[in-house]
Structures are given as C-alpha cells and as structure tokens.
Amino acid sequence: MITVTVDPVPDVLATPSTENICSGATTAIALSNPNSVVGTIYAWTVVADANITGASDDNGSSINQMLTNTSNVSGLVTYTIVPTASGCNGLPINVSVVVDPVPTIATTGDEVLCSGETTNIMASNPNSVAGTAYSWTVFSSTNVTNATAGTGDRINQTLTSTDGINVGTVVYQITASSGICIGGMENVTVTVNPDVNVDSGGDQVVCEGSPLSLGGSITGGTTNGTWSTIGDGVFDDTGTNTGVFGTSTVYTPGPTDISNGSVDITLTANDVDGPGGPCPIRDDVFTLTINPIALVTVMPDFAICEPVTIPVTGTIGGGATLGAWSVSSGSGSLSASSISGGTVQSTYTLDPGDVNTVVVLRLTALDPDGPAGPCTNVFEELFITIDESAKVFASNDQAICEDAVATLNATITGSVSTGSWSIVGGTGAVSYTHLTLPTTSALCRSRWGAVPV
C-alpha cells in the first residue's frame, strides 16, 4: 500500500499591498498567511528603478528596507513575494513601493535690518523636485515685532525693534516639502537694529542780534548727535559752525545769516550701527528766520532859549517802517508825527512850565514783526534844555529940559541879572552916570533941547 501525503499550499498577504514613502524612509510591509499553513515562510525578490537604492532580495515576515531616491523624480520598487511551507511554494504576489524624492532647501541667508525695514528672505530647491513648497515658523524672537509664521518662497515682513532702543533678533525655521515628503530645513536669523528718530524742533524765528537756544530731540538707538549749519553763525559750545547736541547749545547768527534773513540748521544723530550697518544716518533740518531789528536815530541833544515851538527830526530804519514821536518828560504837546521815507518829524509846542527844565522827547521805531514776532519797539530819546530868555523893561518915554537930569527906572528879569544902557538914537553931546543896571539914574545934557532917553 502506498501512502501519499498532500501538503497544503500557503497563501501570502502583504499589508499594505502598496506603499508610498519618501526617500530615506523605511518600508513597513507586514507578511502573513491567510490560510494559516503551519511553517510558512516568505521570500522576495526585487525589481527597482535605477534611481532607487537600498532594495534587496531577502526573506522574513516583514519587509523593512530603507530606500533612497537619488534623483528628483519618483522611483518604483516592486517586491515579488513567494510563500513556502514544507517545500510547497504558494502563489507569488507583488507589492509596489513608490519612493518620492525629498526636496532640499537653500536660502539667501541671514539678514541684518534697520527697524522698520522689510525682510527679503528667499527659499529655493537645489535638487529641483517638482511641486516643492515652503513654510516657516518663528523659531525664536527677542525684542522684535511683526514676525509671524507663513508659507511661500519669500519672507517679506516689516520688522521693528520692540523697544526702539536695543537690538532684536528673530529666527525663522524654513522647511521645504513636496507632496507627503518633508524635506530640508534651514534656520535664518534676522537681526533688527534700532533706528533713530531725530526732531530738530521745528522752524524758529529770532530778532536780529538775538541768539537762539537750540532744543530738538534724538531718541531710539542713540541719543547723541551734532548741530551744524552752512551759515556763518557759531555754536557757543565750540565757537564754530558745528555744535554738540544735548548741551543746551546756543546758536548766534552771523552777518551773512542776518543779511540773507534766514539760515538752515541741521541736527544729525550719530550713526547707530556704524558705517556697515543698515540704518542710515538720520538728520532733521529747521529754518531759523532772522527778522531785522528796528533802528532809530534822533538829532543831537541841544539847548534853546525859550522858544514857542521846537521842530524835531529823527530817522528809522532796519526792519521798521513806522515810527512816532512822544513826550517822555515835559508839559508841552507834540504835533502828529509825519513820516517821509525813513524821516520822522514833529513839532513840540512849549508850555510855560517847561522853562528852565529839560524836555525829553522820544522817537519810537515800531515793532517791525508785530506782537507775535520776536522783535520789539526800539526808541531813542532827545534831551532839550529850555533856557529862560532875558526880559527888560526900560520904563516909559520921558521929556526933560536941557541940562536936566533924567532918572531912568528899568527892570530886568528872566535869565539875566545885570545889563547896561546904550544910546540907540539922538544927536549932541550926552553924558551919563550910573549906566550899569540895576542903577537906573543917568544925566543927559543936550545942546538942542529935550530929547527922549
């Protein structure tokens, strides 16, 4: 009798039956025997595209092989798996594994910005994998505002120093991907230097002959700076046309500044990050307007003998176009001032109380730039000494006989106390005694009869 043993033929099941992995990943294909034939083993052979490495014939209960795609296009690996039990081979199955390339990444590198500038980070894919996309996260950020995560091949974000004083940094972590494959990752550091804000204080106005105390402000990455001008004035702290900011600097306009009527003054902050830094040298310019001062000149002081009226004349100039005479000291009155060109005239009418006093008249050149301007009225005074005039009364006319004596009773007042008699008309021989006042008697002798004396 012949006994024939018939062994079962094993099946094979691959889980998963197909697989899609990224270059550098390991397959994870589990092999099993659905018909549960005892002692089933599995062996496989490989057919792989030329751009795939790492696939090899082998055996076992799972296929765990790290596959590498050496190109920028997908590659295929086909595993043919044969189950065997007790010398019986089951039907083979094929498992396909698609190996996608992993995109690499390159960036334009680290950047240094001035606060308020925009990043210009560009990402690219050196191995040219189709469909490569990019995304980034903010890996870290210190004293930087406006850095956010995003997608795309460019990072264009306007960043500022949070406190405006200190340097800030942000690190972007940029990742390339294609399909299911996460590729290269690169960190890009952006340094944000604080900028500087410069305010020269705005336009100013001074009156000719007056200096200007400079204000202004420098804030941000530095608080130091320099004043300068192309004018011919000087800054008091240096005595030149440049001065140091922050020292209560005073600017005194020069002759050319005054002649031009204005001068530009510049406040320049120190370079916050040096010649090689991205922040520019910041400055601010203001215009100093110099209003011409009023000028006034009066005639020289003088003395006068008790007039009825006194004409006075003076001149105005500089920025002044209007002027007027006024009484500073005196009891009389002035006529309205008349102006012709730069000449201002008026007439003072004497009061009796002005005699033997000094009358003071003032010529004022009116403020040339009005109440809101820095210039003010300018005046000069004229001192006039009013002397009292001499006054004399020689008595009334008289008639006398020849060889008679006439007594002359004269009085003098005013600014004199002595005087003398003299003959102003008549003929013949006349003799006098006591001719010097205040003696008032005189003897008149005439050969022609009585004459008035």
Sequence and secondary structure as in RCSB ss.txt:
>XXXX:A:sequence
MITVTVDPVPDVLATPSTENICSGATTAIALSNPNSVVGTIYAWTVVADANITGASDDNGSSINQMLTNTSNVSG
LVTYTIVPTASGCNGLPINVSVVVDPVPTIATTGDEVLCSGETTNIMASNPNSVAGTAYSWTVFSSTNVTNATAG
TGDRINQTLTSTDGINVGTVVYQITASSGICIGGMENVTVTVNPDVNVDSGGDQVVCEGSPLSLGGSITGGTTNG
TWSTIGDGVFDDTGTNTGVFGTSTVYTPGPTDISNGSVDITLTANDVDGPGGPCPIRDDVFTLTINPIALVTVMP
DFAICEPVTIPVTGTIGGGATLGAWSVSSGSGSLSASSISGGTVQSTYTLDPGDVNTVVVLRLTALDPDGPAGPC
TNVFEELFITIDESAKVFASNDQAICEDAVATLNATITGSVSTGSWSIVGGTGAVSYTHLTLPTTSALCRSRWGA
VPV
>XXXX:A:secstr
            EEESSEEEEETT B  EEEE TT  TT EEEEEEEE TTEES   EESSEE  B EE SSS E
EEEEEEEEEETTEE   EEEEEEEE     EE   EEEETT B  EEEE TT  TT EEEEEEEEEESEES   E
ESSEE  B EESSSSS EEEEEEEEEEETTEEEEEEEEEEEEE  EEEE    EEEETT  EE   EEEES   E
EEEESSS EETTTSSSEEETTS  EEE  HHHHHHTEEEEEEEE  TT TTSSS   EEEEEEEEE  EEEEE  
 EEEES SEEEEEEEEEET   EEEEEEE SSEE   EEETTEEEEEEE  GGGTTSEEEEEEEE  TTTTTSS 
  EEEEEEEEEE  EEEE        TT EEE   EEEES S  B    S  S    S  BTT  EEE   SSS 
   
